[in-house]
Amino acid sequence: MAQPTSQHDIHSTTAQGNWSTRRIAITALFCALAAVCTLFIEVPLLPAVPWLHYDPSGIICLIAGFAFGPATGVAVSIISYLPHIATTSGFWGMLMAIIATLSLVWPASLIYQHDTTRRGSSIGMIVGSIVSIICCILANIVVTPIYAGMDMSAVVNMIVPFLLPFNALKVAINCVVTALIYKPVSKALVDNE
């Protein structure tokens, strides 16, 4: 990984090592847009489990990570879900959302940072998807009994029929849409810096 161009810039997310006012503003806009998506756009994907909702904030977090590096992707993945603590999903819902998004975005953007080709983004999203699905299932086994008052064995019995398909569909939507729109969005954001 390239070192920052300035010794004072220790928080850089790019090889160039610069955080312009524009980049900070764009990162804040990514956070706000992802927060709006997660708060106001929720779609149940599987009729059998209507409490499991999909929102498109993961797409925004992936684009942020690809455009500005893993640190920005991580920041957007965490900050955008903080408003959930004040909603009905509360702390546990916020924690689950952060785990799901962070486990997709961080590996994907880290791999893409080292190989900024379509191949690199594809490999990154495949690895991120696998990591995310595993983390979501493990988090459900631990958190759902606390959050929903369910027995752990009941959660384990939901893995194959509900949790696995829901999480696989969720990451597939995030990755396919990101693959389709990332390049033009990224070009507009990064080229004008």
C-alpha positions as CSV (number, residue, x, y, z in Angstrom):
1,M,0.0,0.0,0.0
2,A,1.4,3.4,-0.9
3,Q,2.3,5.8,1.9
4,P,0.6,9.1,2.3
5,T,2.3,12.0,0.5
6,S,2.3,14.0,3.7
7,Q,3.4,12.9,7.2
8,H,0.5,14.9,8.6
9,D,-2.1,12.9,6.6
10,I,-2.4,9.7,8.6
11,H,-6.1,9.1,7.9
12,S,-5.9,8.8,4.1
13,T,-8.0,6.3,2.3
14,T,-6.3,6.7,-1.1
15,A,-2.8,6.1,-2.3
16,Q,-2.4,9.8,-3.1
17,G,-2.9,10.6,0.6
18,N,-5.2,13.6,0.3
19,W,-8.5,14.5,1.9
20,S,-9.8,17.4,0.1
21,T,-12.9,19.3,1.4
22,R,-14.7,17.9,-1.6
23,R,-13.8,14.3,-0.6
24,I,-15.0,14.9,3.0
25,A,-18.2,16.3,1.7
26,I,-18.8,13.4,-0.7
27,T,-18.1,10.9,2.2
28,A,-20.7,12.8,4.3
29,L,-23.1,12.6,1.4
30,F,-22.5,8.8,1.1
31,C,-23.3,8.5,4.8
32,A,-26.4,10.6,4.6
33,L,-27.7,8.8,1.4
34,A,-27.0,5.3,3.0
35,A,-28.8,6.4,6.2
36,V,-31.8,7.6,4.2
37,C,-31.9,4.2,2.4
38,T,-31.6,2.2,5.5
39,L,-34.3,4.2,7.4
40,F,-36.9,4.7,4.7
41,I,-36.4,2.0,2.0
42,E,-37.0,-1.5,3.5
43,V,-38.4,-4.3,1.4
44,P,-39.1,-7.8,2.7
45,L,-37.5,-10.3,0.2
46,L,-39.0,-13.5,1.4
47,P,-42.7,-13.7,2.3
48,A,-42.1,-16.4,4.9
49,V,-39.9,-14.1,6.9
50,P,-41.4,-10.6,6.6
51,W,-39.3,-9.2,9.4
52,L,-36.1,-9.6,7.4
53,H,-35.9,-6.5,5.3
54,Y,-33.6,-5.5,2.5
55,D,-32.4,-1.9,2.0
56,P,-30.1,-0.6,-0.7
57,S,-27.6,1.1,1.6
58,G,-25.1,-1.7,1.0
59,I,-24.8,-0.5,-2.6
60,I,-23.9,3.0,-1.5
61,C,-21.4,1.6,1.0
62,L,-19.8,-0.6,-1.7
63,I,-19.5,2.3,-4.1
64,A,-17.9,4.5,-1.3
65,G,-15.4,1.7,-0.5
66,F,-14.5,1.2,-4.2
67,A,-14.3,4.9,-5.0
68,F,-12.3,6.1,-1.9
69,G,-10.9,3.0,-0.3
70,P,-11.7,0.5,2.5
71,A,-11.6,3.1,5.3
72,T,-14.2,5.2,3.7
73,G,-16.4,2.1,3.0
74,V,-16.0,1.1,6.6
75,A,-16.9,4.6,7.9
76,V,-20.0,4.8,5.7
77,S,-21.0,1.2,6.7
78,I,-21.0,2.2,10.3
79,I,-22.1,5.8,10.4
80,S,-25.1,5.2,8.1
81,Y,-26.6,2.7,10.5
82,L,-26.2,4.7,13.7
83,P,-29.6,6.4,13.4
84,H,-31.2,2.9,13.8
85,I,-30.5,3.0,17.5
86,A,-33.4,5.5,17.8
87,T,-35.8,3.3,15.7
88,T,-37.8,0.2,16.5
89,S,-34.9,-2.0,15.5
90,G,-32.8,-0.4,18.2
91,F,-29.3,-1.4,19.2
92,W,-29.5,-5.0,18.1
93,G,-31.0,-4.2,14.7
94,M,-28.3,-1.6,14.2
95,L,-25.6,-4.1,15.2
96,M,-26.9,-6.7,12.8
97,A,-27.1,-4.2,9.9
98,I,-23.5,-3.0,10.6
99,I,-22.2,-6.6,10.7
100,A,-24.0,-7.5,7.5
101,T,-22.8,-4.4,5.5
102,L,-19.3,-4.1,7.0
103,S,-18.5,-7.8,6.3
104,L,-19.4,-7.2,2.7
105,V,-17.8,-3.8,2.1
106,W,-14.5,-4.1,3.9
107,P,-13.2,-7.3,2.2
108,A,-14.6,-6.2,-1.2
109,S,-13.0,-2.7,-1.1
110,L,-9.8,-4.0,0.3
111,I,-9.4,-6.5,-2.6
112,Y,-10.4,-3.8,-5.1
113,Q,-7.9,-1.4,-3.7
114,H,-5.1,-3.8,-4.7
115,D,-6.6,-4.7,-8.1
116,T,-8.7,-1.8,-9.5
117,T,-9.9,-3.8,-12.5
118,R,-13.3,-5.3,-13.2
119,R,-11.7,-8.6,-12.2
120,G,-10.6,-7.1,-8.9
121,S,-14.1,-5.7,-8.1
122,S,-15.7,-9.1,-9.0
123,I,-13.3,-11.1,-6.8
124,G,-13.8,-8.5,-4.1
125,M,-17.5,-8.7,-4.2
126,I,-17.5,-12.6,-4.3
127,V,-15.2,-12.7,-1.3
128,G,-17.2,-10.0,0.5
129,S,-20.4,-11.9,-0.2
130,I,-19.1,-15.1,1.3
131,V,-17.7,-13.3,4.3
132,S,-21.0,-11.4,4.8
133,I,-23.2,-14.5,4.5
134,I,-21.1,-16.3,7.1
135,C,-21.0,-13.4,9.4
136,C,-24.8,-12.8,9.1
137,I,-25.6,-16.4,10.0
138,L,-23.2,-16.5,12.9
139,A,-24.5,-13.1,14.2
140,N,-28.1,-14.4,13.9
141,I,-27.2,-17.5,16.0
142,V,-25.8,-15.2,18.7
143,V,-27.9,-12.1,18.5
144,T,-31.4,-13.3,17.5
145,P,-32.0,-15.2,20.7
146,I,-31.2,-12.1,22.7
147,Y,-33.0,-9.7,20.4
148,A,-36.1,-11.7,19.6
149,G,-36.2,-14.0,22.6
150,M,-36.0,-17.1,20.4
151,D,-34.3,-20.3,21.4
152,M,-30.9,-20.8,19.7
153,S,-32.0,-24.1,18.2
154,A,-35.0,-22.3,16.6
155,V,-32.6,-19.9,15.0
156,V,-30.3,-22.7,13.8
157,N,-33.4,-24.4,12.2
158,M,-34.0,-21.1,10.3
159,I,-30.5,-21.0,8.6
160,V,-31.2,-23.2,5.5
161,P,-34.8,-22.3,4.8
162,F,-34.7,-18.6,5.6
163,L,-31.4,-16.9,6.7
164,L,-29.2,-18.4,4.0
165,P,-31.5,-17.5,1.1
166,F,-32.3,-14.0,2.5
167,N,-28.6,-13.1,3.0
168,A,-27.5,-14.6,-0.3
169,L,-30.2,-12.6,-2.2
170,K,-29.4,-9.4,-0.3
171,V,-25.6,-9.6,-1.2
172,A,-26.4,-10.6,-4.7
173,I,-28.6,-7.5,-5.2
174,N,-26.0,-5.3,-3.7
175,C,-23.2,-6.7,-5.8
176,V,-25.1,-6.8,-9.1
177,V,-26.3,-3.2,-8.8
178,T,-22.9,-2.0,-7.7
179,A,-21.3,-3.8,-10.7
180,L,-23.7,-2.1,-13.0
181,I,-23.4,1.5,-11.7
182,Y,-20.0,1.7,-10.0
183,K,-17.8,2.8,-12.9
184,P,-19.9,5.8,-14.1
185,V,-20.6,7.0,-10.5
186,S,-17.0,6.5,-9.4
187,K,-15.7,8.3,-12.5
188,A,-18.0,11.3,-11.8
189,L,-16.9,11.5,-8.2
190,V,-13.2,10.8,-8.4
191,D,-12.2,12.3,-11.7
192,N,-13.3,15.8,-10.6
193,E,-11.1,15.9,-7.5
